[in-house]
Structure formats: C-alpha cells, structure tokens
C-alpha cells in the first residue's frame, strides 16, 4: 500500500506540474495587413492618428513603406535616403507632423561594408516630415571605431523624444523639443542593452526593456529602479522584451525569441508587476516578432521580421524561402483575453 500511495502521489504531482505549464499556443491575433515584398525584413511599425496611415521600416533596405487608410502602399522614404541605415525604432508625432526614426548600421543592410572592429558602427536619429517624407534634420553618432546602435524611442506630450542606445554606451538619449539637440539623458550602470521604451500616461516615468528585465526611470529625478516581478515570470535574456508599450497602467511587451506578446499589470506605484497575461504565443505567422504600435485598444505589431533568414556566408535566403511581411493586431480588451499566468 505504501508503494501504491507513493506512486499515486507521484502521478498527481506530475499531473499538476503539466497542468501548470504555460500553454504552447495562444492565438488571439488577426492579420491587419501584409506587404508584398518578401525581402523587406521589417523591424517596426508606426501609426499616424490624423491620417490613419501606417509606416513600416526595413532593416534590409533602409526604407519606409506607407500604408494609407485604404490599404494603398507606397514608398514613403526611399532606400537609404538621406544616409539612412537599417530602420529600427520609429514613432509618428501626429501633432507636430514628424516621423522620428532610429537608424543604425549593421550587416543586415544591403551593401553595408563597415566592420565594427575597424570602422565602428554609425547610428542616427532621423526626423522626417510626416506628410511629405522630406528630411527635416538628422542627429548622427559616427565616430570612427565607436560602435553605436539606436534601438527604439518614445515621444512625450511636449514633443520630447527619449531614445535607447547600446554598445558604445548603454544609455538613454534625449532630444528636447525646445533645444533640438541630441544629448545623453541618463546612463544607469545596471542598464544592459536597452531596447523597447515607453512612457506613463502622465509623462512622469519611462519604462525600459533591457537584457535583465524591465526598468523604471523617474524623468524629473532620473531615479532608476528595476520593476519587481513574480519569481516565475521570465523577462530576461532569452525571454527579454523588444517592443514595449504603456497601456492603462499595464505594460505590453513583445518577446521575440519565445514568440510571445504579454500584458503586465502594474501596481498603483508602477514599480511592481502584479500579474501577467499571454495575449499571443506562437502564431503561425510569427518569425521574429519585434515591435508594434497602440491604436486605440489594439496592438498592431510586426509578426515576421525574419532576421534569421541568412545563410552562413551572410546571403539572404532566396525568395521562395521568405514570407510576405505581416502585421498582426491583437485586442487588449480584458474580456477577450483571459490567459492569466498568475491565477
């Protein structure tokens, strides 16, 4: 009887363990649109609330595609126009009619010849007219031998732009609307490989995704702290977050390597994750999901950046092995998504 009891306990324990494992698939997303250019390799999408147009940036071609409210697609900024490199983070300032773009050098860009060790890696912030695509100004870091990478940006209600930067220095940069100059905002020692960045609704706090998790920065004091989170919640290293968005006292994060979009509920002090919910996991179109943009109560996001589509010699896969870039959309309505992880 003792052996039977132990066997029963063992089976029960195994059953509970399996039952508590995270689901391998959670599919709440729908296709918003696709782009018939398989070798685009898009990393980002922006949205103009005034014209209802989307903008998609390419790391492969260094160009920006515009999709208007009727679905018509045009080349808004031409390949490597005005010295662009890979298009990384991108946000539309609909009020001031500007399109802010993070652009950085890198081997995924067509005809890129710089070598990090010998030449360094250039990076810049490009400010385009949101209606015409004309360059207004660019802010470039291109010191020989220095490796720069501007990753993502966010705009506050006053038009100030906050930007994540890594490699040469892991830092947050700023372009203040009244100064129009690129400056270092803060360089916290524990901030490693900063990526996605977002801002609270009251413009008081920045939230930054980095290699070791999620951080909060008080803008007025520049006080830096790591968000506390449940022990079982993995948001670092392989599970680290790319795109990050503040939505009704929650954070929405895109985790590329685990093909997951999550919503993190914060406490009233905005310093602790109290719950998390899987919005999407392993959608059939996912191949390097990266960043997105909030449109009302929906997140539109790049599903398939296809960054791993290169052979050992660095050549892009042939067209028959690539897929059309796809932007998915997922509702943030709590009644529609109930995949809580901390129940």
N, C-alpha and C positions, 0 to 999 in steps of 0.2 A: 504493500500500500504506500509505503514511503516513497518508493521509486516512482509509482504512478502519480503521486502528488507532485513530486519534483518535475516530472515530465509535463504535467498539466500546467504548472506554474511557468515552465519554460515556453510552452506553446502560447500561453496567454501573454507572456512578456513579448514574444516575437510578434504576435498579432498587434499588440498595442504599438510597438515600435514601427511596424509597417504602416499602421493606420495614421500615425502622427507624422509620417514623412510628407514632405511637400509634394503637391501634385506636379506631374511632369508636364502637363499641358493645361493651360487656362486660356481660352480663346474668346475674348470679348471685343476684339478689334475688327474693323471693316476697312476695306480698301477705299481710300479717299481719291487717289489718282495714281497713275503711273506715267513714266516718261519714256518714250520710245528711243532711248539712247543707252544701250546696254553698257557702254564703256564710260559712262559719266562718272561713276563712283561718287555718289553724293554723300556729304557728311552732315548737312544741316538744312533746315528749312525755316524761313521767316514768313511773317504774315503782316500785311498792311490792312488795318481795320477800316480805313477810309475807302479804299477801292476793292477790298475783299480779294486781293491778289496774294498768291503765294510766291516765294522766291526760294529756289533750291540751288545750293552752291556745290561745285565739283572740285574734289581734290585732284582728280586726274587731269582735267583740262584747265583748271584755274578760271572758270567762267561761272556765270549766274544765269539760270533759266527762270523766266517769269511765267506763272500760270494764272491767267486772269479769272474773274468770277464766272466766266462762261466756259472755262476749261481750255481756252486758246493758249498755246505755249509758244513763247518767243525767246530769243537770245537777248537777255537784258543787258548783260555785260559780257563782252567777247572774251575768248580765251586769252588769258594773261594780259588783258588790257591794263594799261597804266602801271605795268610792273607787278601785277598780281602773281602770287604763287598758289599753293593749294588753298582753297577756300575752306576754312574751318568753322568757327562760330560766326553767327550772323543774326542781327536783330534789326527790325524796322522801327524807326521812330516816326509813327504816323502823324504826330502833332507837328513836328518840325520838318517833316518830309525828307528824312535822311535814312539811308540804309548803311548801317555800321557793319563792317566785315573784318573778322580776324583772318589774316593770311600768313602762311608760313611756308618756308622752303621744305622740301622733302622728296624722297625718291619716288613716291607715287605720282608725282607731277611729270607730265610728258616733257622730255628734253631737258630735264633738270640735271645739271652737271656738277654742282657743288659737292664737296666732300667735307663732312663735319670736322674731321681732324685737321685738314689743311686750310679750308676756306671758311669754316664756320657755317652757320645757318641763319639766313636773314628771316625777319618776320616784321609784319607791319599791321597797323590798323588803317583801314581804308574807309573813307566817308563819301558815299555816293548820293547824288540827288535821287530821291525815291521815285520821282516821276519820269526822269529822263535817262537815268543811268550814268550821267556825267559825273566824273570825279570832282569832288569839292576840295578834299585835302587827304593826304596820307601821312602817317606817323610811322617812321621806319627805324628799326634797330638792325644794323648790318655791319657791325664792327668785324673786321677780318679775324677769324679764329674763334669768335664767340658763337655759341650755339643758342639761338633764341627760338621760342615757339609760343605764339599767342594762341590760346586754346578756345576760350569762349568769353562772352561778355553779357552784361545786363545793363539796362538803362533805367535810371530812377525818374521820378515825376518831374524833376527840374531839368532833365536832359543830360545829367552827368553820366558818364559811361565808366563802368568798372570791368576790368579785364583780367583773366587769369593768364599767367606766364610761367613757363617752366624751362628747365635745362640750365641755362646760364645762371639764373636765379629763380627760385620758386617764390613767386610774388604775386601781389595784386596791383595792377596799374590802374590809373585813373586819367580820364580826360574830362576836366571840369568844363561845364558849358560856358562859364564866364571867362575862362582862361584859354581854352582851345589848345592846350599843350599836353603831351603825353608825359606823365610823371609816375613814379613809384608811390603807391598809396600805403602799402604795408608789406613787410617780409617776415612773417612769423616763422620761427625756426622749425616748428613741428609741422609746417605745411609742406607736404611732399607731393609733387606732381599734380598741382591743382588743375581741375578740369571744369566741369559744369559749375555755373554760378547763377544765383538768383537773389531776389531781394524781397523783404517782407512788405506787406501792403502799406505800412506806414513809413517806409523808406528808412527805418532805423537800423535794420540788420541785413547783412549779407550772409548767405549760406553758400558754402563752397564744398564741392565734391573733390576728394583727393585720394591718394593711394591707400591711406589708412582709415578712411571713413568719411564723415561729414563734419564740417566745422561751421561755427557761427562767429561772425565778426560784428561788433557794435560799431557803426560807422562814426559816430561822434568821438568816441574814445579810442577806437581801433583795438579794443579789447578782444582777444582771440580765445576761443574755447572749443573743445570738441563736444559734439552732441552726444549725450548719453543715450544708449540704446540697449534693448534686451539682449542678453548673452547669446541667444540663439540666432540673432539677426546678423547675417553676414553681408557687410557692405564695404569690404576692403580687399585689396589685392585682386584676385581673380573675380571677385564679386563687386569690384569698385564701380562707381557710377560715372557715366558720361554726362548726358543731358540732365539738368536739374531745374525744377520749376516750383515756385511757391503758389499754392492754391488753397485759399480758405483755411489758413493755419495748418496746412499739411504740405509735405514736400512730395513731388512726383519725380522719381528717378528712373533713368534708363540704364540697365546693366547689360552691356554688350556681350560679354563673354558667357553669361548664363542665359542670354536671350530672354530677358525679363523686364517688364515695366512694373514698378511698385509705387504704392502710395503710402507715405509715412505720416502718421498722425502725431502732432506735437502737443506738449502740454501748454498751459497758458503762458508760461515764461519762455516758451520757444527754445528750451535748452535740452529737452529730453524727448526721445521717440517713445511714445506710449503704446503704439500699435502699428502694424504694417499690413498691407493688403496687396496681393498679387492682382494686378489689372490685366496683365498679358504675360504668357510664357510659352515659348516655342511655337509661335505662329508659323504656319508653313512657309510664309514669305520671308521669315527672319534669316538674315545672313549679315551679321554685324549691325544690329540696330544701334543708333547713335544718339541723335538729338532731335528735339521737336519744338513745338510752339503751342501755347494755350490759345484756343479760340473758343470763347465762352466757357462752357462746361465740358469741353473735349480737348484731348491732347492729340495733335497731329504729329507724327514722328516718322523719321527715316527708318524703314524696316531692313533694308539690304544695302548697306554701303559697300559690301563685297571687298573689303580691304585685303582679304587673304587670297585674292584671285590672281596671283603671280606665280610663275614657275621659279625654279632655283636660280635662273640667270636674271631674274627680275623682269621678265617679259609678261605682259598682261595676257591672261588666258584668251584663246580665240572666242569669237562672238557666240558660238554655239554652246559654250560653257558658262556664259554670263546670262543674267536676267535683267529685265527692264527695272530700273529704279522704281521702288514702290513706297508711297507714303500711306501709312495706316492711320486710322483715327480710333480712339477709344474714349468712351464716356467716363466721366469722373463722378457721375451720379451714384451716390451711395446705395440707392435702392437697386441699381442694376448690377453692381459688383459686390459680391459677398464673400470673397475668398480671403477672409481674415486669417492671419498667421498666428495671432497671439490669443486665440479664444480659449 
